[in-house]
Amino acid sequence: MKASTFSRHLKESVKSLGRNGWMTFASASAVTVTLILVGVFFVIMMNLNKVASTLEQEVEIRVHIDVAANKEDQIALEKKIEGLSEVKTVRFSPKDEELDNLIESFGEEGEAYKLFEQDNPLNDVLVVKTKDPEDVMKVAEKIEKFDYAAKVKYGQGEVEKLFSFLNGARNVGLVLIVGLLFTAMFLISNTIKITIVSRRREIEIMRLVGATNGFIRWPFFLEGLWLGVLGSILPIALIAISYNYIYDYLAPKLQGNFMEILEFSPFVYQVSGLLLLMGALIGVWGSMMSVRKFLKI
C-alpha cells in the first residue's frame, strides 16, 4: 500500500470518529468499562497466582523415619526417595531439630516441651520437596511403601483442597476475562455496523468508481483500532494509580509473608502494555467482523 493511500485511510478513520461522536464515545466507553474489569481481574488473578505458586512451593512431604532404623538404613531410605523422578530435594532433619521447631511453633506454651530434651520421643525426619507440587500425593503414596518410612505426612486432605481451590480460581478468572473480551468485541462490532449502515451510500459510490474491497475496509479497521486504543487509556491510568497506592500500602505489611504481592515495576507496565494491546486487538477484530459478516464486501 502506498504511503499516500495509507495516509488517506488514517485521515478518513479519524474524521469518521468525529462525525460519529456519540457512537465513538459509546464504543470507547464500552471498551473502557470492559478493560477496567479485565484489568482488575487480571491484577487479582496474577497476584493470586503468585500467592498460589508460593503456597505450592511450601507444600512438602515429611517422612518420619522408623526408630528401629540405624544410620545405614536412614541413608538407604534417603537414597531411595532421591531416586524418585518426581523428587526435587530431600533434607534430613534430626529429631533434636524437630523438637526445637515444635517448641518454637507453640511459643510460650512450647516451654513445657523442653522437658523432653533429655529423652526426645520424636522421630528423625526426611523433608521431601517435589519438582511439581501437584505430585506430592503420588510421591507420598510411593514413599509409604518404603522400608523404615514409619509415617508419611503432607497435609492429606488439606493439600488436595488447596490445589482444587487454586486451580478453580485460576480457571474462573480466565473464563471471566475471555468473556469480557468477547463482550467488548461484540459492542465494538455493533458500533461499526451502525457506522457502516449510515455510510452505505458512500460505500456504494466508492465501489461504483472501482474501489477495491481492501480500500473500503481499511478506514473501518483503523476506526476499530482507534476505538480500542482510546478505550484503553483510562483503564491503564486507573490500574496504574490504584495499584501504586495498594502496593505502597500493603507491601511493607506483607514483607516476608507468603501473601506478598507482585512488585509495581515491571508488573504494572506489563499490565498496561497488555491492556493497550487488548484494546487495539478487540477494536480491530470487532471492526473486521462487522465489515466481513454484515456488508459481505
N, C-alpha and C positions, 0 to 999 in steps of 0.2 A: 504494500500500500504506500502511495506517495505521501510525503510529509504534508503537502497542501491538502490532500484529501482527509488525512487524519486530523489535521487542524480544523477543517470544516466540521468534521464529526464532533470534535470536542466542543466547538462553539455552539453547535446545534443542541447538544445534550445539555449544556449549561443554560441555554435560552429556554429549553423545554422545562427545566426545573423552575425557572422564573415565571413562565407562562401558567404553569400548573401549581401555583404557590401553595394552595391549601392541600392539594394531594401530595405535594412534596413534603409538606410539614407532617401530614398524617402518616406517610410511609416512613419518614425518618424517625418520627416519634415511636412508631411500632417497632422499628429496629432498635431504637434506644431502650425501650422498656424490655424487649426480649433480651438484648445483650447485657443489660443490668442484671437480669435474673440469671442469665448464663454465667456472667462473671462472678456473681455471688456464689452460685452453686459450684462453679469451678474452683474458686478460692477455698470454699469449705471442703470440697472433695479432695483437693490436693493436700490440704493440711490434715484432713482425716487420714489420707493415705500415708503421710509422714508418721503420724501417731501410730497407725496400724503397722507400718514397717518396723518402727521402734519396738512396739509390743511383741511383734512376731520374733524379732531378734532376741527378745528377753526370754522367750519360751525355751526351756531346757529340760533334759531328762536327768533325773537324779537316781543313780544306781547304787543302792545300799549293798555293800559287799558283806557276804556271809562272815560272821565272826570266826567260823572254822577255817577260813582261807588263810594260808600263810603268804609270805611275800611273793613267792613264785606263782601261787595261784592268782593273786591280785594282778600281777604283771601279765599273766596269760589272759585273764579276763579283759584287761585293758587293751591288749593287742587284738583280741577277737572283735571288740567293739570298734576299734580304729579301722579294722579291715572291712567294715560295712561300707558299701559305696555311698550311702546317703549321709554318712557321718562327716562332719567338718572338723570338730575338735573334741578331745577328751582330756579332762583335767582331774587330777587326783586331789581330793580334799580329805585330809586326815580327820579322825574323829575329834581331835582337840580343836581344830579349826571349826568343825561343825558345832561343837559346844559353845565356842566363843560367839559364833553367829547367832545361835539360839538365845544366848544371854543378851546380846545386843538388840535382837528383834523385840524382846519383851520390855526393854527399857529398865525402869526402876524395879519392876516386878521380876526381872530376869536375875536379879542378885541372888535369889533363892537357889537358882540352878548352879551357883558356884560351889555348892556342897558336893557336886558330882565331879569336880575337877580331879580329885584323887582317885576316884573309881568311875571313870567315864563309861556310861552304858550305851553310848551311841555307836553307830557303825561308821567305818570309813566309807567315803562316797566317791563315785566317779561322776563328774558333771559332764554331760554329753550335749553338744550342740550339733544340729543337723544343717546341711547345706541349704535345704528348703524347709522352712518352719513347718509346712504342712505335712512333712514326712515324719514328724515327731511320733504320732500314734503308731505308724507302721514300724519304725525303728524300735520303739518301746516294746512292742509285741515280740520282736526278734530277740531282744536282749533278755526278756523274761525267761527264755528257753535256755540261756547260757548257764553253765555251772557257776556256782558261787554268787549269782545275782539274787540276793535274798529278797530284795524288794525294789521295784521299779516305779518311780513316781514322775508324773509330768503334768499334774493338774487335770487328770482324766475327767471328762465331762465338761469342765470349765473351758479347756482349750478348744474342744470341738465347738462349743457355743461361741467362743471368741472369733474363731475363723469363719463360722457361719454368719455372724453379725457383720464382720468386716467385709466379707465378700458380698453380702446382701446390700450393705450401704453403698459400696462401690458401684454395683450394678444399677441400683435405683438412681444414683446420681448421674450415671452415664445415660440412662433412659430419659431422664428429665431434660438433660442438656440437649440430646438429639431431638427430643420432642419440641423443645423451644426453638431450636434452629429451623426445623421444618415449618413451624408456625410463622416465623419471620419470613421465610422464603415464600410461603403462601400469601402473606399480606402484601409483600412487595410485588409478587406476580399479579395479584388482583389490581394493584395500583397501576402497574404498567399496562394492564389490559384496558383500564379506563382511559389512560392516556392514548392508547392506540386507537380506541373507538373514536375519540374526539379528533384524531388526526387521520382517519381513514381516507378522507377525500385527498388530503395531501399525499398520502402514500400511493393512492391510485394514480395520481398525476405523475408522481416520480416513476412509477412502473411504466406508464404510457410513454414517457420520454426516454425509456431504456435503462433506468437504474436497475442494477443487479440486486438480488436478494441480500447479499452481503452488505452492499452500500446502504440499503434501507435499515438493516438490522443494527449496524454499528452504533448509531446515536442512542438506540434503546439500551444496548448493552452498557454503554458508558453512563447512561442515565441511572441504570440499576447500580452501577459501581459507585456513583456519587451518593446515591441514597444510602447505600451500605456504609460508606465512609463517614458521611455526615451523622448517621445514626450511632456510630461507634465512639464519637468524640466525647460525649457526656458520660457514657459508661466507663471509659478509660479514666477520665478525671475523677469520677466518684470512687471507683475502685482504688485508685492510687492514693487519694486523700484519706479515705476511710481506713485502708489497710495500714497506712503510715501511722495513723492515730492508734489503731488497735495494736500494732506491733510495738510501738513505744510504750504502751500501757502494760501489755501482757508479757513481753519478752523478759523483763527483769524479774517478774514474779515466777515465771516458769523455768528459769535458767537451772540446768542440771536435772530437770524433771523429764520424764518420758513424754510429757504433754507439750514439749517445745514446738513452736510453730515455725514455719519457713521464714527465713530472713527476708526483709523488704527487698533488698537487691541481691540477686538479679530476678527474684520471683515476680515482682510487680511489673518489671519491664517485659518479662516473658508473657505475662498475662495481657499486658497492653498490646503487645505485638499480635498475640493470638486473637484478641477481640477485634483489632483493626482488620486482620486477615479474614476473620469470620464475617465481619460486616461487609467487606468487599465481595467475598465469595457468595454469600447469600443474596446480595444485591444483584450480582451478575447472573447467578443461577435463576433467580426469580424472573429476571428480565428475559433470559433465554427461553424459559418455559412458556412465558406469555407469547413471545413472538412466534415460537415454533408451533405451539399447540393451538393458539387462539386464531392467529392470522393464517397459519399454514402457508407462509410465503417461501 
